Every structure is written in structure tokens, then in C-alpha cells.
Amino acid sequence: HGGVPAGVSRISYPCLWRSNWNYVFRLPSGVEPKDVVNHGWNALMEKPCLNVTSRQVFMNARRYFQHLPVGNEEAVFGDARFLRLSAAHPLPLRVAQKVVADVIFPEDFSDGDSHLLSVLGLLRGCDALARMRPQSDAEDGIVLLRNALTEEGLVVPLDTPGDELKSACARVAAPAQVLHSAWHDLLQPEGGVMAGFRGQRVRISSIVRTSPITWSYYQPRDRAAQPRQALDTRRHDESDDSEAYSAPHFVYHLDENARTVLTATFRAFFRSAPVQPLALLDVCASWASHYPEDVATTRVTVVGLNAEELKANHQATEHRIADLNKEPAFLSPDMFGQFHFVTLTSGVAYLTRPKEVFMEMNRALREGGVAIVTFAVHFFTEKAIAAWRAAAEEPLALVNIVESYFEPEAWCNLSAAEVRTDGESPLWVVSAVKCSAGIEHGRHEL
């Protein structure tokens, strides 16, 4: 790739073949699984090609390559100097610019020919904010360039030529744009950030940085200007939901690994609130809310369809029976503006009047409160809306559906990420902050 620094590359292997999407790959007669040797795609993918359809093979390969680290993996994810400097100089909770740069120099450093000032001038030209901190034990002549949103960055020598420094600043300022050009050399700390209470930064260590969902949501976009399309909310089973869920089902909809990660994710969000204890609202709830036990709460209200399940929820202080597809305005008068966080876990696929439900969630929140919507790959097909079923194999499309439920006039600081569960159930998180005074409308005002 022209202009790519030495040692930086991204390799992808497009492979197209002609076969029916529903063709199932099976072993030839007389061949045992133990005799199969992986070649080509199968050697590169996490899942085997046996007893799956052509479509599944293609989607597995696509997901595999989407999640590959870009650039030199060892350099991108293993630079100890970048991680050390980043840890020593934490970013502010909120900054106006996209890039924060720490200029590290010894206390006796002399500006000389104003070279440092010229560096800062270049930084300002690249939409950056510079903070100078004398460090007697710092490495001489080191500049830490870091994106305030994604926390990706570079460590460059202070005497880097102007053109090279400007190029580095541009890459740090727009990491997603650079990624589209097929190479990426930015250093990255573990995990990622989302918007917490009143838009404060929330670091979640399990976020998958290489997921297309994660990095696509770091790209600024005017949500109010996006075309709004009506979604097909028809379902295979249009029977009354209260009858379908009349019997309790004390089962988990996520595997153990995903539940553990979900609880840790909730903990990170909940700790962004400046005041404890918290008031929490669980929508589409059941017998388990997956909230962390070590977070103090004064009120946990669970809203769902089955009374026995809700009564069995040991974290709940009160429960409310409501069919949200019939009664999207489910709040009682004492619930308006009372909650710090509203969660909706594994239920968003079944809402036939989702925007009304999400506006009710907005009315339940305090100013600056956060709605956290989570879902996994599995869902009940018969009760899911048609739009969800049609997009089931493309998580980014599902995230976009959830995004469309957050009206930009009422919600800001929309963020989304894929979180690593190390189990059978991938997990995706979409969150938004209730707009109020001091919190600007937009996609990411972190």
C-alpha cells in the first residue's frame, strides 16, 4: 500500500465461490473427522466448515477477518512505553477537542529555537489539545499523541520532522478514517470507552477494539440528519404476549461467561454516577437482572410480563407487570425522572412499538441518566420482529436498529460496542444519555 510505513500492513484474502447458500458441507463417505486436515479458509477461521451451510461459512469467515487486528499486532497492542505514558497521564473526563497530546520533557528542558512551540502549533492545526507536564523522570524528547475518545495514539520523538508529525496527528485525530484506508499503526490500550452518567467516560476492559461495531461508533455523525425508515415490526407469532409468557421460565438467556461480562459492564456504568445509592429500572425484566451485588441501590424496579419471575428477582425492591407492546407508556406517576440507569437486556428484539418504549425509558431517567441496551446472537424467532430477523446475521445492522430507537431530540452521547465474553454468546451494548442542560446533542461528546 503506497505510503504505508515499513512494518505496517493489513492482509485480507477475498475468496468467492459459486454454491447455493443452503448447501451443507459434509464429509465424504468413508472419511472420519479425525482424518480431516484444515486448509485455506478453515485453517484461518475459529469455527469449522463441517455440517454448516455455505452462508454460515461465508459469515464466519467475514466475522473472522472483521475482528483481525490491523497493522502489526505486536506493535499495535504491545507497546509498553505508550501504555506506561498513558497510565501516567490520564485523560480528562471531558474535553472539547478530539485529540489530547501530552508533551513529556525533563524539568530542565530548554525550548531553544522554539521547536516545542512549533510542535504545538502543528498539533493545534490538527484539532488537538496540548498539555505540557514537566517530568524529571520522563524519557527525553518524547511526545505522546492520544485520541481523547478512542484513547489510541502514538509515541513520537520530539524532533520528528514537521511533515511526519502532521501526518501522525492526522492519523490520531481520525483513526476510523485511517482504518478505512486499510492500514492502522496506532497504539491501543486494553478495552474501550463508552458514555456514562451525564456523558462521563466509562472504561470497559472487555470491549473488542477491533470490532467494526466499536470503531464505527467513534466516527462523528449527525444523527438528526440521518434518514428515518419505518421498520417492519410484524412477527411470526402475533398471539397475545401475556398469554405466551403466562408460565414462568427460570432460565438464563445468556451463558455464564456473558452474564459475568454483563455484570462487569453494568458495574462500570453504575460507578460513573457521582451519587450513591442508585435507583435502577430493569425493562423487559425476568428473575435475574444481572446487576453487580457490590453497587448500593435504594430502588430497583423491574418491569416484565410474568409475576412469578419478577417476584423471584432477589435484587428487585418492586415489580410491575406490563405488556410493553400493548402498554408502552408503562410508568406510574412515581417513576418519572427517578432513575439513574435504565437497562434492557435481551428483550429489544421483541418490541413492536420500540420508539414509544424508549421515550418512556427517557421519561423515567433523571437528567443525565443512561439507558443501557444489551443483546446477544440468540433470540426467539417466533416473537422477534421481522426487521430483527432479517438482520440477524449482521450485528452492526442490529446495532443500527437499536440506534434508530433513540430519538436524537431526547438522547445524546450514543455509543455502542462489542464486548468479549470468551463464551458461546457474543454480547453487544448500545447506550445513550438523556439530554439535559450541560450535555450537548450528538453522537460522542465524551
C-alpha positions as a printed Julia matrix, in Angstrom:
446×3 Matrix{Float64}:
   0.0     0.0    0.0
   1.55    3.31  -1.07
   2.78    5.47   1.77
   2.49    2.82   4.45
   5.37    2.94   6.98
   7.72   -0.01   6.97
   6.47   -2.9    9.07
   2.8    -1.87   8.92
   0.42   -3.91   6.81
  -3.0    -5.38   6.62
  -3.58   -8.51   4.59
  -7.03   -9.74   3.59
  -7.89  -12.72   1.44
 -11.1   -12.26  -0.55
 -12.46  -15.56  -1.75
 -15.67  -16.02  -3.7
 -17.11  -19.3   -4.81
 -20.32  -20.35  -6.51
 -22.63  -22.52  -4.45
 -26.13  -22.45  -3.07
 -26.38  -20.55   0.23
 -28.16  -23.54   1.77
 -25.65  -26.16   0.63
 -24.38  -28.11   3.66
 -20.73  -29.14   3.73
 -20.47  -32.77   4.83
 -17.7   -35.34   4.98
 -17.39  -37.68   2.01
 -18.36  -41.28   2.63
 -15.66  -43.2    4.47
 -13.86  -40.1    5.79
 -13.66  -39.61   9.55
 -13.46  -36.17  11.21
 -10.09  -37.08  12.72
  -8.71  -37.57   9.2
  -9.66  -34.06   8.06
  -6.82  -31.59   7.72
  -7.69  -27.89   7.76
  -6.71  -25.96   4.66
  -7.43  -22.47   3.39
 -10.37  -20.7    4.99
 -10.97  -23.42   7.53
  -7.41  -23.15   8.82
  -7.96  -19.44   9.43
 -11.4   -19.49  10.97
 -12.35  -20.23  14.55
 -15.28  -22.43  13.51
 -15.04  -25.5   11.26
 -16.7   -25.82   7.87
 -18.3   -29.21   8.55
 -22.06  -29.62   8.79
 -22.74  -25.93   8.16
 -24.22  -24.15   5.16
 -22.36  -22.06   2.59
 -23.93  -18.96   4.09
 -22.67  -19.83   7.58
 -19.18  -20.49   6.23
 -19.13  -17.12   4.49
 -20.43  -15.23   7.55
 -17.93  -16.98   9.84
 -15.06  -16.03   7.53
 -16.32  -12.44   7.31
 -16.56  -12.08  11.08
 -13.11  -13.6   11.47
 -11.48  -11.04   9.18
 -13.51   -8.17  10.62
 -12.0    -8.86  14.02
  -8.4    -9.29  12.93
  -6.04   -6.71  14.42
  -4.89   -4.23  11.82
  -1.3    -3.22  11.42
   1.47   -5.06  13.19
  -0.28   -6.79  16.11
   2.74   -6.84  18.4
   3.41   -3.14  17.85
  -0.22   -2.06  17.96
  -1.17   -3.87  21.15
   2.11   -4.37  22.96
   3.96   -1.05  23.18
   4.84   -0.79  26.87
   6.03    2.81  26.58
   2.72    4.01  25.21
   0.77    2.14  27.87
   3.04    3.47  30.63
   2.78    7.08  29.5
  -0.99    6.76  29.02
  -1.39    5.41  32.53
   0.78    8.2   33.97
  -1.24   10.89  32.21
  -4.95   10.01  32.35
  -7.23   11.91  30.04
  -9.66   14.46  31.48
 -13.25   13.34  31.89
 -14.4    15.71  29.18
 -12.51   17.59  26.5
 -13.71   19.67  23.59
 -11.09   18.53  21.1
 -10.71   15.1   19.59
  -7.02   14.68  20.35
  -5.11   15.2   23.55
  -1.32   15.29  23.41
   0.97   15.15  26.41
   4.37   16.69  25.73
   6.82   14.98  28.06
  10.17   16.64  28.77
  12.69   16.95  31.63
  12.31   19.84  34.05
  15.5    21.46  32.76
  14.4    21.23  29.13
  15.16   24.42  27.19
  12.89   25.49  24.37
  15.87   26.64  22.35
  14.73   27.67  18.89
  11.04   27.45  19.86
  10.9    23.97  18.4
   8.4    22.95  21.08
   6.15   25.84  20.16
   6.23   24.83  16.51
   5.2    21.29  17.53
   2.27   22.65  19.49
   1.3    24.78  16.53
   1.11   21.69  14.37
  -0.98   19.97  17.0
  -3.45   22.82  17.13
  -3.68   22.69  13.35
  -4.7    19.05  13.65
  -7.54   19.78  16.06
  -5.54   18.82  19.11
  -5.17   19.99  22.66
  -1.68   20.05  24.17
  -0.93   19.73  27.89
   2.69   20.3   28.92
   3.8    18.48  32.04
   7.44   18.61  33.15
   8.59   15.17  34.22
  12.01   14.8   35.76
  11.99   11.05  35.19
  10.46   11.06  31.71
  12.23    9.98  28.57
  13.89   12.9   26.8
  12.17   14.3   23.76
   9.08   12.08  23.77
   5.65   13.25  22.61
   2.55   11.23  23.41
  -0.22   11.84  20.86
  -3.51   10.38  22.01
  -7.1    10.47  20.81
  -9.32   11.6   23.68
 -12.23    9.44  22.53
 -10.69    6.14  21.48
  -7.52    6.51  23.6
  -5.47    5.28  20.66
  -2.28    7.14  19.88
   1.39    7.27  19.04
   4.65    7.98  20.79
   6.95   10.04  18.59
  10.31   11.77  19.14
  10.09   15.48  19.88
  12.42   16.23  16.97
  10.18   14.48  14.43
  10.13   16.47  11.15
   7.1    18.67  10.7
   5.52   16.75   7.81
   5.83   13.43   9.63
   4.42   14.92  12.83
   1.49   16.41  10.96
   0.77   13.03   9.36
   0.91   11.35  12.77
  -1.5    13.92  14.22
  -3.92   13.36  11.37
  -3.91    9.59  11.94
  -4.52   10.05  15.66
  -7.3    12.58  15.05
  -9.26   10.29  12.71
  -8.46    6.64  13.5
 -11.61    5.26  11.86
 -10.89    7.14   8.64
  -7.36    5.74   8.59
  -8.75    2.27   9.18
 -10.85    2.54   6.03
  -7.67    3.2    4.05
  -6.52   -0.31   5.05
  -3.66    0.4    7.42
  -3.5     1.39  11.02
  -0.44    1.84  13.22
  -2.0     3.45  16.31
  -1.13    2.02  19.69
  -4.09    0.95  21.78
  -4.76    0.36  25.46
  -6.96   -2.52  26.5
 -10.72   -2.21  26.11
 -12.54    0.97  25.17
 -14.76    3.77  26.41
 -18.48    4.49  26.37
 -20.62    7.34  27.72
 -21.74    7.04  31.33
 -23.8     9.24  33.64
 -24.03   12.79  32.25
 -21.7    11.7   29.44
 -18.71   10.88  31.63
 -16.17    8.47  30.2
 -16.65    4.83  31.18
 -13.76    2.46  30.57
 -14.82   -1.12  29.86
 -11.9    -3.52  29.62
 -13.84   -6.22  27.77
 -14.67   -4.03  24.74
 -13.37   -5.55  21.49
 -11.47   -2.68  19.87
 -11.15   -4.41  16.5
 -14.88   -4.99  16.13
 -16.44   -2.98  13.27
 -19.23   -2.04  15.68
 -16.81   -0.5   18.16
 -14.72    1.59  15.79
 -17.62    2.62  13.56
 -19.2     4.33  16.56
 -16.12    6.51  17.0
 -16.94    8.27  13.74
 -18.81   11.57  14.19
 -22.22   11.57  12.53
 -25.21   13.87  12.67
 -27.97   11.52  13.78
 -30.68   14.13  13.3
 -29.79   14.32   9.59
 -29.96   10.55   9.06
 -32.97    9.28   7.06
 -35.53    7.56   9.26
 -37.01    4.41   7.81
 -40.02    2.58   9.16
 -39.13   -0.87  10.44
 -41.18   -3.97   9.78
 -42.46   -4.96  13.23
 -44.56   -7.93  12.14
 -43.93  -11.21  13.93
 -44.42  -14.85  13.05
 -46.41  -15.28  16.25
 -48.83  -12.4   16.77
 -50.6   -14.04  19.71
 -51.03  -12.14  22.95
 -47.65  -11.84  24.69
 -49.16  -12.06  28.17
 -50.55  -15.48  27.26
 -47.31  -16.65  25.64
 -45.38  -15.76  28.79
 -48.04  -16.78  31.31
 -45.9   -19.64  32.61
 -42.6   -18.77  34.33
 -39.34  -19.74  32.65
 -36.49  -19.73  35.14
 -33.75  -19.97  32.53
 -30.86  -17.72  31.57
 -30.8   -16.19  28.1
 -27.01  -15.73  28.25
 -24.28  -18.23  29.06
 -22.25  -17.91  32.25
 -19.35  -16.04  30.62
 -21.68  -13.5   29.03
 -23.53  -12.97  32.32
 -20.26  -12.3   34.12
 -19.18   -9.77  31.49
 -22.63   -8.14  31.51
 -22.46   -7.66  35.28
 -18.97   -6.13  34.99
 -20.23   -3.82  32.24
 -23.12   -2.66  34.41
 -20.67   -2.05  37.27
 -18.53    0.22  35.09
 -21.58    2.25  34.03
 -23.07    2.46  37.52
 -19.83    3.74  39.04
 -19.94    6.76  36.71
 -22.82    8.22  38.75
 -21.48   10.74  41.29
 -24.03    9.87  43.97
 -24.76    6.52  45.58
 -27.03    4.64  46.27
 -28.64    4.31  42.85
 -32.17    3.91  41.55
 -32.3     1.34  38.73
 -35.06    0.34  36.32
 -34.94   -3.03  34.52
 -37.23   -3.17  31.46
 -38.29   -6.48  29.86
 -37.13   -8.0   33.12
 -37.28  -11.52  34.47
 -35.96  -13.35  37.53
 -32.35  -12.11  37.09
 -31.26   -8.51  36.41
 -27.52   -9.3   36.4
 -26.73   -6.17  38.43
 -23.5    -6.18  40.49
 -24.06   -7.04  44.13
 -21.41   -4.57  45.3
 -23.24   -1.47  44.0
 -25.51    0.18  46.56
 -29.11    0.71  45.44
 -32.07    2.41  47.04
 -34.6     1.3   44.44
 -34.63   -1.47  41.82
 -37.83   -1.59  39.81
 -38.34   -4.5   37.42
 -40.94   -4.39  34.63
 -41.93   -7.56  32.81
 -44.66   -9.98  31.81
 -44.52  -12.78  34.37
 -45.27  -12.07  38.02
 -43.6   -15.23  39.36
 -40.34  -14.45  37.58
 -40.32  -10.85  38.8
 -41.07  -11.88  42.4
 -38.12  -14.29  42.23
 -35.73  -11.46  41.31
 -33.79  -11.05  44.55
 -32.4    -7.65  43.55
 -35.8    -6.07  42.94
 -37.41   -3.81  45.51
 -40.62   -3.5   43.48
 -42.06   -5.08  40.36
 -44.62   -4.02  37.78
 -46.48   -6.26  35.3
 -46.73   -4.67  31.86
 -47.06   -5.82  28.25
 -44.91   -3.18  26.57
 -46.28   -3.99  23.13
 -49.76   -3.09  24.37
 -48.78   -0.62  27.06
 -45.59    1.22  26.02
 -46.45    4.04  28.45
 -45.77    1.74  31.41
 -44.61    4.27  34.0
 -46.61    5.07  37.1
 -46.56    8.7   38.35
 -43.93    7.95  41.0
 -41.46    6.68  38.37
 -40.97    9.84  36.27
 -37.42   11.22  36.47
 -36.44    8.93  39.31
 -33.82    6.54  37.93
 -30.1     6.91  37.33
 -29.98    3.99  34.87
 -32.47    2.02  32.79
 -31.4    -1.37  31.44
 -32.98   -3.54  28.75
 -31.32   -6.93  28.47
 -32.12   -9.5   25.77
 -35.59   -8.06  25.08
 -35.16   -5.4   22.42
 -35.8    -7.84  19.52
 -39.4    -8.34  20.6
 -40.64   -4.74  20.85
 -43.3    -3.86  18.28
 -43.57   -0.24  19.48
 -39.92    0.36  20.36
 -39.71    4.14  19.98
 -42.6     4.62  22.38
 -40.95    2.31  24.9
 -37.62    4.12  24.56
 -39.28    7.51  25.1
 -40.87    6.1   28.24
 -37.42    4.97  29.35
 -36.24    8.53  28.75
 -39.03    9.92  30.95
 -38.05    7.5   33.72
 -34.44    8.78  33.84
 -33.03   11.65  35.82
 -31.21   14.35  33.88
 -28.02   12.83  32.52
 -29.24    9.29  33.24
 -28.24    6.43  30.96
 -30.16    3.76  29.06
 -28.16    0.57  28.51
 -29.47   -1.9   25.92
 -27.73   -5.26  25.57
 -28.39   -8.23  23.34
 -26.73  -11.41  22.13
 -26.88  -13.51  18.99
 -29.68  -15.77  20.24
 -33.36  -14.8   20.27
 -36.79  -16.39  19.94
 -37.6   -16.24  16.24
 -41.37  -16.56  16.59
 -41.69  -13.43  18.71
 -38.94  -11.27  17.15
 -39.96   -8.53  14.74
 -39.3    -9.03  11.01
 -36.64   -6.31  10.85
 -34.63   -8.06  13.57
 -34.93  -11.46  11.94
 -33.79  -10.06   8.58
 -30.64   -8.54  10.13
 -29.9   -11.42  12.49
 -26.6   -12.41  10.87
 -25.14   -8.89  10.82
 -24.61   -7.47  14.35
 -23.82   -3.98  13.06
 -27.23   -3.88  11.37
 -28.86   -4.9   14.66
 -26.97   -2.16  16.47
 -28.19    0.32  13.87
 -31.77   -0.81  14.51
 -31.35   -0.17  18.24
 -29.75    3.21  17.49
 -32.82    4.22  15.49
 -34.97    3.78  18.6
 -33.1     6.59  20.38
 -34.69    9.82  19.12
 -31.89   12.4   18.71
 -34.03   15.13  20.23
 -34.19   13.25  23.53
 -30.93   11.3   23.66
 -27.28   12.24  23.24
 -23.86   10.61  23.66
 -24.97    7.5   21.81
 -22.32    4.78  21.99
 -22.09    1.13  21.03
 -19.54   -1.63  21.41
 -18.94   -5.33  21.17
 -17.72   -6.87  24.4
 -15.65  -10.03  24.64
 -17.29  -12.82  26.62
 -14.94  -15.76  25.85
 -18.06  -17.91  25.68
 -20.67  -19.04  23.19
 -22.72  -15.83  23.31
 -21.2   -12.64  21.89
 -22.61   -9.53  23.53
 -23.35   -6.09  22.13
 -24.04   -2.95  24.15
 -25.78    0.22  22.99
 -26.16    3.14  25.39
 -27.39    6.72  25.32
 -27.65    9.6   27.78
 -30.82   11.57  28.49
 -30.25   15.04  27.11
 -30.31   17.86  29.63
 -28.67   21.18  30.36
 -24.9    20.97  30.02
 -24.98   17.85  27.84
 -24.84   18.58  24.13
 -26.76   16.65  21.48
 -24.64   14.41  19.29
 -23.04   11.05  18.83
 -19.94   11.14  21.01
 -19.35   14.18  23.19
 -17.03   12.39  25.57
